[in-house]
Amino acid sequence: MGAWRQRIGAWQALLASHADGSGHWLLFDPDPLEFSAALVAIWERGEQAILPADDQPATLAALRDSGQPLGTLAGGLRAGGDRDPVWSHRPLPTVAVTLYTSGSTGEPQRLDKRFAQLDAELTTQRALWPYAEDLVIGQVSHQHIYGLLFLILRPLAEGVPFATRPCPYPETLHAWLAACAGARLQAALVSAPPALSRLPATIDWPAVRHAQGRIYSSGAPLSRAASDLAQALLGSPVHEVYGSSETGGIAWRVQQQGETWRTFPGLAIESDAEQRLWLRSPHLADPQSWQRQADRVVLDPDGGFRLLGRADRIVKIGGKRLSLTAMDRALGELEGVRRAQTVTLNRRELRLGAIVELDPAHLPHDHASHRATVKRLRRDLARRFETPALPRYWRFVDAWPTNAQGKLSATLRERLFADLDDRRAPRWLGERTLAEGIEVTLEVPEHCRYVDGHFDAQPVVPGVTLVHWAMQLARRLFALEADFAGLERLRFPQPLLPGDRFRLTLARRRIKESESLMITCESARGQHASGRLTLTERHHVA
């Protein structure tokens, strides 16, 4: 505590020497000690702290005129040597902190939090879960409201030490718990779904489990599997907190006790005809007003609720709040991009996929050009978004896929990413009707199961796999019920390789009494197959 007070004095001296009269300070510092000391020094002057969500160039450019930068921001001022703090009787500022978060339009939304709002949250959380541990350690940023409350303000208000370094990785978390175990201390863990979902069972958690106190998680709902895994490895149930930067905390749950979210004391909730959640809360700027939320819910008789998903395009990716509208707009502005849409994919944790229509000159045709295109787009997006929020899976199309109503339907979106769940499937990228049949654009997934062992020096797609894919597509495209009977004049001039983009043209033919499927397969490297598959009537066994 003495060292922390000395850092407050150092920041006070810096602020006094660089005050420009605006009373607004742009504060970003990953060191919790420096951050909290600077925050108190700002408040002691009766001035306002503005907390950027990150230190990306585009973020800083948008906030350039908001205040004088402090901490590790580009051009930020850093406090010098320790000194005793000087306390005055200046009144506190009207606004305690200003935060920025994604709005529904994709533009950063400014959020002013008054001290009464922060105090209401701290009171609620302390009543539910007083810090009984000896130390608070974190895996999230204190630049956001969840980390600010649980990692900085709650420990200060409750007189509990907090760690001066975050522990984002499982190995660093284990090291912190090992240190606590050696000192016979117990630590509360402030975490989030990305970190809790990646806890490896290979680390010796039983040796440090007795040092783990209560676990908190927020930012997005935690999967039940991840919740069970965290409790099994760390020996403590996960207390999930549901809310947002705008609303503050709304509800909480421990999944082993049920999936229903329990509202915080003092909050009132309702649901409208669209199942949208309405909220009245002391954590809002106007505690007596009702505010409509983007989440859809089902209310339970006991006063809790179950989440059904959001009605807007704001998601949490890698623990970061992201506007898909903003990501779509940014992608659409990049070189060679005609149109783009991002979608969420429920993998082990929520990930982002991108469907991108490219100019013909920019379309990748093989593994190397695909990787280069992804690298270029990710590099350009990284100027505006943090790395964890960037798309993980990419689908490059030459024409926007639509159904009969002209929509990119949920069925088409699922088809574009179906190979992620089936390693035997080709990567579907669109189709169109021709005079002589239907042309389907496909890509050979780099990790396709069928290329394993064909061959070690250069994996290739076996000819029989191409026949199998053609039959699968024909069943859907032509409602084909016939079975494969044989091959006629089928040639394979050159093999398909992992990453190859190719066009498979299918045409249904009837010659006399026999039915056949004509196939042609071509890529930028030339022809890969042509010929005919003979078919036989399918016999159903009663």
Summary of the structure (lengths in Angstrom):
residues: 542
radius of gyration: 28.5
end to end distance: 81.0
largest distance: 99.6
contacts: 1708
relative contact order: 0.06
helix: 30%
strand: 32%
